[in-house]
Amino acid sequence: MNHKILNSIQKINAQFINNHFTVALDTVSIDSRSLQNGSETLFFALIGTNIDAHIYVGDLIEVGVRNFVVTHIPKNCESKANFYIVDDTLLSLQEFAAQYRSLFDFPIIGITGSNGKTIVKEWLNFLLSPDFNVIRSPKSYNSQVGVPLSVIAINEQHNLGIFEAGISVHAEMKNLEKIIKPTLGVLTNIGSAHDQGFVNLDEKIKEKMSLFQTAETVIYQTSDQISSFISSNSNAFTWSFTQKGATVFIGKQIMDEQTILNIHYKNDNFKVKIPFQDQASIENAISCLMVLLYFKYDYVIIQNRMQLLFPVEMRLKVKNGINNCSIIDDSYSSDFQSLKIALDFLESQKQGDNKTVIISDIFQSGLTKDELYNKVSDLITSNKISRVIGIGVTISEYRHKFDNCITYQTTADFIADYENLDFTNESILIKGARSFQFEEIVQLLEEKTHETVLEINLNAISFNLNFFKSKLKPTVKIMVMVKAFGYGNGGFEIAKLLEHQKADYLGVAFADEGIALKNAGIQLPIMVLNPENTSFSAIIQYQLEPEIYSLKGLRAFLKIAAQKHLKHFPIHLKIDTGMHRLGFEDNTIDELISTLKGNQNIQVKSILSHMATSDDVLHKDFATGQIALFEKLSSRLMHELNIQPIRHLMNTSGISNFPDAQYDMVRLGIGLYGISNDSQEQKKLENVGTLKSIISQIRTIPSGDSVGYGRKFMAEQTTKVATIPIGYADGLSRGWGNGVGYVTIKNKKAMILGSICMDMLMVDVTKIDCKEGDAVIIFGQSPSVIEIAKALDTISYEILTSISQRVKRVFYRD
């Protein structure tokens, strides 16, 4: 039991409804899906823009949670748990975290800025952890919810905290300041991120600097504009490349893939090498160096540690592994808080029931070894992990804490024994401290593909799903379309996330898509929209649910259903209301009714139709006519057959444009993937897919030379040309070439030169400072899928679904 959690919850402004359940609290949760929820969990039922967690209180009570912070007690839960009733659960979570923070008295570094917060935090943890027991924000937990969850992880053994704070609109920072209460402030780069949330740059700087209003010292790159907002309670500890009046004056020399910083501080001069050349990394490294100077580190220690800085991977990634495995790559981090996050992510993305965790020794827990590995064991058990592979001296000592566990002293020992281990048909979380070099294990287990990847942001998918859910009436279900390989984004991984997010149905086009999902362990009901008669036996075998759209198809299915002696097998009836693609027409309804009447082999699970113009206001009258016809025909079927099926008509556009025709369920398609036909709605959705590649080669050609097949591009001046390994075999339209389209390199447009080849394309990088191996954005934020579709006079669906399956999909969560 954590007495500090109990102490803090008792101090928030709440009405306590004591139903005489034990108030023994050890952890705080906001995620109803976490397998870590239990009898010692304090659950905050947050109400977001798109979802209200109060609807999950009953489910949580079923798994043993007995203490909740709520705005109201949900129906049928009144006597089943203890409740803290508050006006606003988010504000109460923040109040609770502020109370919890006040129980500790040690240095706290607060970091904010437009860019670089997470990198500076991770680098400071690396630089300071040899001398401190550090508690830090896991991943990029810097939001109104993430900050309190980070602070609540503090325990008695920590003696230094590093927390980042991110804001997007005015007046958000005051809540975070009360929670973090930094003693030392670090302001990173002030850039354009979230500019739309502020009136001007002054307001943005003032808001960010308010995090430091009680900090003893604030570190920042010297600026009169920033200095005007520093609190009178704080000392400025500044640095500059140009102003010698700064506390620390810095010169820099870039050479041999590194940068040498010439440091002038007080009366001392010394040099520091860092293994980066880009401006952002240099500035982030200097922020860290300033913290070391603030803590009065010896210059030799500073020099030795700074040269070991490393690129930071800030997100969990899902990758395809060997032998039908999926890999969760978290190979650069090993602390208790991030382990909890990674295990939740593993559960949301697991492939079947077999789950393996490869884990190194865990550092900086603030706990004794016994306490730590007892807690790790409990986490592993609650998450139903099938196998544990531990690597490290300490975890080897605690091998007996885990079921089905094998351990190795070093990563090299594991690799030497790799051939004797079996990795097949399972989900594997790879989680290790950087010093264990677990990236070598990832390389062993990862399916080998080429360097072009489609990155899928699972957070964005969850956001978009909840955005459309928020538009639904409370009783309306949601079917999500994952046909066509998830609109080109990936099938199983997205289906698994949707199952975790409690979608009601999945929709696929053909039986083989549904069979693949069932074989991968998906339990949600799956509707097959375009089943062929020859697939009916397989549909029945795999418990899929067919859409029936013709009398011929119905009779064929009923014949098989009778032969197999089925009882009430679910089918879905498609009515043609004007799309004229598939469906029973008005003149076939009588025969449909007579064929189905009294049949016990099947159950009409739903009646549906398809809108032809839900996205086009010019055809609103036609759409209204479709709705009226659907109401007429579906009502008749329900009356004549004496059934109460689910009715569904609306697709993504219809959800917003025809809210009164949502019926019992809607079908969400392209909107899940961040695409809307409405320009205003588009602004509210998050980009899901980013197609990336790299520069394979750079060459400079003289005026008069040509590029590509057919010499379609002729250089009019000396031109620097970059070749990128992606072409029309990967799904890019050839129409996007020849100066029509572009890619993004270093945040700059690089126009496509000449024809797109089967496996490559060439771009103009004459005005871009880039090198071979640099990243290239094919589409994502810029150019967007919508922009490409418009230029090619097509629709976004075609752009997304054209991406070849030879392009590796990488799924990640920020």
N, C-alpha and C positions, 0 to 999 in steps of 0.2 A: 504493500500500500504506500502511496506517495502522499505524505501528510501535507506537503506544500500545495498539492492540487486541492485537497480537501479544505485547507485554510483559505485558498484563493476563491473557490466557488462560494464559500460562505460569506464572502465580503462583497459580492456583486449585488446590485439592486434587483432582487428577485423575490417573488412569492414562492415559498417552498411548500409543495404539497407532499407531505410525508406519508407514504403508504406502507411504511414499516419494512421496507427492503433495506438491506445493508448498504451503507454509503461507504464502501471501501474502494477507493479510486486509485488507479495506477496509470491510466492513459486517457487521452482526449482524442475524440474522433469526430470528423464531419462527413465521413464516407460510409454510407450504409452498406456498400458492397464489400467492404474489407472483411476478410476472414479473421482479422485480428480483433474484431469487436467481441466483447464478452462481459462477464459479470463485473469486472473492475473498470469498465469503460464509462466515461462521461461523454455523452453524445450531444453535440450542438446541432439542432435542426435548422440549418441555414435556409434562408429564402432568397434564391437568386433571381436574376432577370427571367430565366427560362425554366426554373424548376424549384419546387418547394419540398424540402426533405421531410416535412411532417408526414407525408404520405408513406414514409418507410418506417415510422416509429413502431407500428404493429409487427412488421417483419423483424425488427431488431429485438423486440421483446421476446419473440420466438427463439432467438439464438442466445438469449440470456442477458441482454443489456437491461439494466434496471434503473439507470439515472440519466435523465434527459433535461436539456435546456430548450424550452419551447416558448412560442408566443401563445399557444393554446394547446389543450390536451386533445389529441385526436379521438374521434369517436371509437368506442369499444376498448379504449386503453386506460380509462379513468383510474381503475384500481390495480393496474397490473405493473406499475413502476412508480418511482419517485420522480417528481417534476419540479423544475425551477422555471416558473413562468415569468417571462420578461417581455418588454415592449418590442425589442429588436434583438434577434439572436446573434447577428454579426457584431453589433456594438457590444453585446454582452460577452462574446468571445474575446473581443479586444480589451474590454474592461478586466475580464478574468486574467488575460495574459499580462496586462499591466500590473495587476496585483501580484501575480506570480513573479514577474521580473523584480519587483520591489523587495523580494525576500533574499536577493543576492547582491553582494557588494564586491565587485571586481571590475577591472577595466573592460569596457565594451566599445568595440570599433563599429561605428555606423557608416555605411557606404551608400551613397546615392549618386545620381548623374543620369545622363541620357544613354550612355553606352559604357560597357566595360565593367559593370558592377560585379557580375558573377565571376569574371576572370580575375579581377583584383581580389575578391574574397577567397577564391581557391588558391591563388598564388600566396596570399598572406598566410593562409592556413599552412601551406607547404613551408614557408619561410620561418614561421613562428612556432610551429608544433614541436620542434626539438626542445623547446624551452618552456612551453606552456601546455596545459591541458585545455585544448580549444573546443568550444562549442560554436558551430557555425550554421547558417541557413543551409539546408540540404538543397542541392540543385539550384534552381532560380526561384526559391520560395521568398519572393519579395513583395507580395501583394497584400491587400487588406486582409486576406485570409492566411496567406503564406507566412507573413511575419509573426502573427501570434502563434501559429503552430510551431514555428522555429524556436521561438523564445521559451515555449512550454517544455522544450527538451532539455533545458538547463538542469543540471543536478549539482550536488554539493561538492563534487570533485573537480568541477571546471574552475579555471581561474583566469580565463580570457574568452570573451565572446566576439564573434565577427558576424554581423547581420547586415544584409542589404535591404534597401527600401526602394520600391519602384512605385511611381504614381503616374496617372495619365490625365487627371483633371485637377482643377483648383480645389483646395481645402481637404485633400486626402491625406497630406503628410502629417497633419496634427494628430491623427489617430495613431499613426505609426511611431511618431516621436514619443508619445506617452508609453508605448510598449517597449521600444528599444532603449530609450534614455542613454544615448551614447556618451561616453566620456571623451572619446576621440572621434572626430568626423573626417571622412575622406570624400571629397567631391571629385568624381571622375569627369570625363568629357561631357560638355553640354552641347548636344547636337539637336537634330530636328525631330527625333522620335517623340511622338505624342504632342507635337506642336498644336494640333487642332484643339487640344483641351485647355489652352491658355490664350489669354487676350494678346499677349506679346511676350517677348523674351524676358523682360524684367519680371513679369508675373511668374514665369516659369522658374527663373533663378531664385526668386524670393521664396517660392513654395518649396523648392528642394532644400534651400538653406535653412528652412524652418526645422528640419530634422536636427540641426545642431544648436538649437537655441540655448541649451544648458551644457553643451560640450565644453570641456576645458580648452581644447585646441581643435582647429579645423585645417586640414591639408587640402590645398588646391593650387592649380596653375594660376599664377598671379594675374589679376585682372581688376581694374578699377570698378568695373560693373559688378563683379562678384563681391569685391571687398565692401561695397556699399550696403550689402545685405548681411554681413556677418554680425552676429550678436555681440553686444557689448560685454557679455559674460565670457566670450571665447577669445583665445589668442589665434592669430593667423600664422600658419606655418606654410610658406609659399615656395613655389619653384618656378623657374622660367628658363627658356632658351635665349631670351632677348633682353630681359630687364635685370641688370646687375643688382638692383635694389631688392630683389627677392631674397628670401631666407637662404635658398639654395639656388645657385646659378649653375646651369648645366650646358656644356657643349657636347656635340655628338659627332661621331665619325662612323659611317657605314662602310663595312668591308667584309668580304669572305663570309657572307650569309650571317653576319652578326653585327651588332652595333656596339661601339665603345662610347660610353658616357664619361665625360670629364666633369667631375663633381667638385664644385667650389663651395665649401660650407664652413662658416666661421673663418678660421685662419688656415683651414686645411684644404689640400687638393689631393684627390685620388681618382683612379679610374675604375670603372665597373663595366664588365662585358655582359651583354645579354644576347641570347641566341635568336634575335628577331631583327627584321629590318623595316617592317611596315610601321607607319606612324601610330596607329592605334595601339599596337603591342608595346611600342616604346613608351607611350604616355602611361599605359597601365602599369608597366614595370616601374616607372618613376614614382607613381603613387605608392607602390609597395616599398620602394627604396626610402621614400620619405617617412613611412611608418617605422622602418628599421632605425632611421636616424632619430626619430622621436623617442624610441625606446632605448637610445644610446648604445646601439650595437657597435661592436668593434668593427673597424673598416675591413679588416681581413675576412671576418665572418660574412659581412655584407657581400664582398667580392666573391667569395666561394659559393655562397648560396644563390646569388642572383644569376650566375652563369648557368645554373641548373634549371632555370624556369622552363616550362614546357607548354605546348598547346593544350588547351582545356576543352574536353568534350563535355558539353553542357546538357546533353539529353540522352535519355534511354532509347536505344535503337533495337528494332526487331529485324533480324536478318534470316534469310533462308540458310539452313544448315545442311550438312551431309545426311544421307540416309533418312530423308523426310523429317528432319528435325527442324525446329525453329529456335533461334538464339536471341536471347535478350542480352545485349552488349552493354554492360556497365563496368567495364574493365579498368577504370581509372579511379575508383572510389570505394573505400571500405570503412564505413562508420555505421553506427547502429541506426541512426535516423534514416539515412538513405537506404539501408537494407529494408526497412519497413516499407518504404515507397516502392522499391524495386520488386519486393514480393507481391505487393498489390498489383503492380503492372504485369508481373508474370501470370498471376491468376486471370487477369483480364485478357491475356493473349495466349493462354496455354493451348496446346494442341493435344487433345485427348487427356487422359488422366495421369500419364507419366510425366513427372516434373523433377528435374535434376537441378541442384544448385552447386556450382563450383565457386568456392568462397575462400578468400585468404584470411589470415589473421586480421582481426578488427582492431582499429586504433582509435584513440581519443574518445572513448565512450564516457569517461568520467566515472567509471565503475570499477570495482575490483574484478579480477579475472573470473572469479567464481560467479559474481553477480551478472557480469556481462554474458558469459556463455550459458548461464541458466536462462537468461532472457532470450538469447539467440535460439536456444533449443526450443523454448516456448513458441517463438515466432515460426520456426521451421515446422513444428508440430501443428500449429493452428492453420498453417497454409498447406498442410497435407502434402509435403514434399516427399517424393518417392525415394530419392537418393541424394546424399550429401557427399561431395568430394571436397575435402578441406586441404588447403595448402598453407603451410607455415608451421613454425615450431610450436606456437602456443595452441593453435586449434588442434594440432596433433595430440597435445596433452589432454584435450577435452573431447577426444573422439567418442568416449563412452556416453557423452550427453546426447548423441544423435543416433537414430535408428538407420540401418543400412548405410553406414558411413565408411569411407575409405579416406585415408589422409596421406599426404606427402610432405616432406620437410621443405621442399623447394619446387618452384615451377619446372625447373630442369628435371627433377625426379618424376614429375607427372608426365612430361613430354617423353621421357625415356620409357615409361610404362604405357604410353598412349595406345600402342597396338594391341594391348591386352584388355582394353576397355571397350565396351560396346555402347555406341550412341546411335539409337535407332528409334524413330517414331516417338519422339519426346520433345518437351520444351525444356530448354537449358538456360538458366540464369548464370551468367559469368560475371562475378562481382569480386574485384580485388583491388587492394591498394596499389598505387602506381609502381611502387618499388618491386612488386611481384611480376610486372611485365605480362599481365594476362592478355595483352593484345596478341601475344604469340599463340595462346590457346584459342582465341577467336579465329585467327588465321587457319589453325588446324581444322576447326569444326565448321567454318563457313563454306558454303557452296561457292565454287569459283566461277565468277562471271567477269564481264569486261567493265570498264571504268565509267560507263554511263549508267546513272541510277535515277529512279523516280522516287523521291523522298515523300512519304505520306505522313502528315502531321495528325496524329491520333487525337491530340487535344482539340484541333480545329474541327475534326469530325464530331467529337462530343459536343462542342459548342454549337455547331450548326444543327445537330439533332435536337438539342434542347431549345434552340431558337425557334424551330418549327413546332416543337411540342408546346411551346408557350402560346402559340396561336390557336391551339385546339381547345375545344370545350372539354371540361373535366372527364367526361365519359368516353371520349373519342379515342379509339385505339390507333396505333400507327404501324403500318407495314413499310419496311424499308427495302428498296430495290437494290439487290446486289448482283443483278444480271450483268452479262458481258464483262465478267471478271471485275465486278465492282466498278463499272463504268471506266475500266482501264486501270483502276487504282489498286486492285488486289481483292481476292475473294474471301478466303478464310479469315485473314487477319481482321478485316473490317467486320465480317460477320461475327467474329468472336467479340469484338468490341461492342457491337450492337446488342449481342446477347447479354453482355455485362451491364449495358446501359438499359436493359429491360425493355427493348423493343418488343412488340407483340407478334409480328410476323416478318418473315423475309420473303422476298419475291425474286424468282429467277426465271429466265426465259425457257430453258430446256432442262430436261430431266437430268442430263449428265452434270450440269452445274449443281443441282440440288444433291445428287448422289455424292459428289466430291465434298460438299459441306457436311453431309451426314457422316461420311467416312472420317472426316477430320474432327468429329466430335460435337458438332453443332446440335443443340437440343431444341432450338426454337422451331415452331411449325414453319414449313417452307412451302410456298405455293408455286407451282410450275405454270407459267402463263401461256406457253405455247407448246403443250405436250403433243407429241406425235402418237398416233394409235399404237405404234410398235413399241412405245416406251411404257405402256400402262402396267405391264407386269413388273417392270423395275420400279416404277413409282410406288406400287403397292408394297413391294419387298422392302423398300427403304423408307416407308411411311411418309412419303411426300404427298402433297395435296394438289390434284390436277385442276386446272381451269378447264371447264367443258364449255365449248362454244358452238357446237353443232349437233344435230340429231344423230348424224352418223357416228360422231365421236362418242356421244352419250350411250348409244346402243352398244358400241364396241366395249366401252368400259363396263356397262352393266352386265354384259355377257361374261367378261372375265371375273367381275365381282361375284356373280352367281356361282361360277365354277370353283372359286376359291372359298365359297361360303362366308363371305365377308358380312359383317354386321355394322351398319352405320358408318361406313368408310367416308371420310370427309371429301366433298367435292365443292367446286366453286363455279357458279353459273355466270357466264358472260353474256350480257345483253348488248346488242348493237343499237345505240341511240343516235347514230349519225356519223360516227367515225368511218363506218363501212370498211372495216378491216377484218375483224372477227366478231362473232356473237350471234345470239338468237335474235331474229327480227320479229317485229310485231306479229306478222302473219304465221309465225311458227310457235307462238306461245301456247296455243291450244294443244298442239301435239306434244309439246314439251311437258305440259301439265299432265296429260293422259299417260305419258310414258313414265313419269316419276311417281304418280299417285300410288300410294300403298307399298312402294318398294322399300324394303327393310335393309337391303344390302348397302345402301349409301345414305349419307346425310348431307343435305345442302347446307354447307358451313357458311357460305356467303354468296351474295348476289352483287355483281359489279358491272360497271360499264367504263368507257374511256372517253374523256373529253378531247375534242379536237382543237378547241380554240381557247382554252382556259387562260392563256397568256396574252391574248389579243383583244384589247378593248373594242376594236372595230367590229368584232364578231360577237359582241356580248349577247345580242338577241338570239343568235344561233346557240350559244352556250346555254342560255336560259331555257331554250326549247329542249335541249338535251336533258337538262335537269328535270324538266316537267315530264318528259317521256320516261325517264328512268324511274321517277316516282310512280308513274302510272303502271308500268310493266312490273316493277319489283313488288309493288303493293298487291297486284293481282296474283302474282306467284305466291306470295306469303299467305294470302287469303285462301286461295284454292288448295294449296298444299298443307295449310295449317302449320306453318313453320315460322320461326323467328330468327332468321339468319343475320349475320353481320352484313350490312350494306356499305359499299364503298364506291366512290366515283371520282374523287379529286386526286390529282397529281400535285407536284410541287407548286406550280403556279396557282392551281385551284385552291390550295390551302389558304392563301392570302386573299385571292380575288373573289372567292365565293364561300365565305365562312359559314353562311347559312345552309350550305349543302355538304357539310362535312359528314353527315350521316353517322354511322357507327365506327368508321375507320377511314383513314386517308392513306395514300401511297406516296411516300417521299422518295424521290429519285435524285435528280441532278442537284437539287438544293443541298443534300447531305454533303456533296463534294465542293460546296462553296460557289455554286453558279446559280444566278437568278436572272430571269428575263426582265425584272423590274430594277431600274437603275438605283432607286433609293434603297430597295431591299438588299441589293448587291453590296452596298456600303456596310451593311450590318453583318455580313457573312465573313467567315475567315477562310483564307486560302488554304487548301488542303494539300495539293500536289505541287511539288517543285521538281522539274526535270533538269538534272544536272549532268555535266560532263567535265572534261578537262581539256587544256590545250596540249595536243600531242607534239606539235612542232611549229616553230615560227621561222619564216624566211622573209627576206626583203627582195622585191622584184623591181626592175627598172620600168620606166615609162615604155609602153608598147608591148610588154609581155602580157600574156593571158593567164586566166585561172580556170581550171576545170574542163569538163567535157564540152566540146563544141565551141570552145573559146568564147563563151557567152559574156565573160567579163574581160575587158581590155583596160589595162592600167594607163591612166592619163598622166600619172606622175609616179615617182618612187613610192611604193606601197609596201607596208609591212603586213604580211598575211599569216594568220594563224589557222592551223588545221585542227578540227575537233572530231573525235571518233563517234559520230552519230549521223545517221542518214535515213533515207526513206525506208530501208528495211527495219529500222527501229520505230517507224510510224510517222516520221515527219513528212508532211506534204511537199512535193517538189515545187508546188506553187508558191511556197514560202521563200524560195530562193531567188536568185537574180535581182538582188537589191530591193525586193519587196519586204522581206523580213529581217530580223536582227536577233542577236543574242546579247546577254549582258555579261560583261567582264569588268571587274573592279568598279561596279556600279555605273558603268558607261555602256552606251549602245555600240555594238560592233556589227555593222551591216554584213549580210551574207553575200558573198561574191560568187557569181556564176551559178551553175546548176548544183543542186544538192545531189550528192552521190549516194550509192546504195548504203555505204557504211561510214561516210565522212561528209563534212561540209567545211567550207573555208570562209573566213570572215576578215574584215579589214580592221586591224588593230594599230594603224599608223599613229593614232593620237592617244593610244592607251599604254600606260607603263605596265607591261605584263611580261610574264615569262612562261616557259614550258612547264606544265604541271599545274598552272593556276586554274582555279575553278571557273566554270562557265554555266550560266543559267540559260537553259533553252526556253523554258517557260516557268512561270510562278507568279510573283508579284509583277515583274516586268521582264519580258512581255507577258501579259496575262493570256489565259486560254481564250477569254472573250475577245481580246484584241486580235489574236491570230485568226479566230473564226470569222470575225468581221472582215478582215483583210482578204480572206479566201472565199468570202461569200458563202459561208456554211454555218453550222451551229457548233456550239461548244462540245456537245455530245460526240461529234465526229472526231474532234481533236483529241479528246481524252481516250476514247475507245480505240483509237488507231495505234496507241503506243504498244509496240510489240512486247510479247511476254519474254522475249530474250533480254529485255531491259530489266535489270535487277530492281526489285522494289525494296526499299528500306523504310520500315515503319518506326516512328519515334514519338516520344512524348517529352515535351519541354520540362 
